[in-house]
Each structure stands twice: as structure tokens, then as C-alpha cells.
Amino acid sequence: MIQKYQKDQKTAENTIFWSFISENISSDPEIITGGTSSSPENQLAMTVVALRNEVGLSQREFAARIGMKQSQLARIETGRQIPKLRTLAKLASVAGYGIKVSLFPFKNQQQSSN
């Protein structure tokens, strides 16, 4: 990562180029979700980012492989948009995964009797 920064650097020694930030820092799930990973939306967003990073694709490349716009993938990766199950299955498939939906009972909660 440092070598890429030094290679791209063409001006002052303390200059950091946007390409360096966007390629390296913006792919970190903790940065993308603002460090709050407790909500299901943010957990899903972090999972999508991890899938994309695993296959080594940019947002634009990953989105193109499933037929969506980069901006839509960006909204999914930031937790601002929740993908449909069909879209989630496509995202997983590009990375060589499938999806599995599970329901589970909450702990310490009484069942209501109707």
C-alpha cells in the first residue's frame, strides 16, 4: 500500500491523492459503516464489503458483474439501502457464495398466547 502511494505521488511529500484514499481506506468495512456494526443493516453492509474485497473488485466492477449501478452498491455497502434477497443472492454468487436465511427465537422472551 505504501509503495502505491509513493508511486502515485507527483507533488509535495505530504500529499495524499484521492485515488489512494478511495482504493485503500474506503474499502474498510468499519470506515464505511462509521464503526457501528451492531445493527443488522450495518452487519449486512459489512458482509457485502467483505465479499467484494475477497474477490478483489472495485465497487464499479462488482456492481457491473450483477447488473447494477455502482451508486446502488455504494448505498448497500453503507447500510443506506437494504438489498432484496434476489440482489443479495447475486452479490454472494459473484463472490462464490450462496445465502441462507435463518429465523431464531429471541432469548428470555415469553411466547404470547393468543
Summary of the structure (lengths in Angstrom):
residues: 114
radius of gyration: 18.2
end to end distance: 59.8
largest distance: 71.3
contacts: 248
relative contact order: 0.10
helix: 54%
strand: 0%
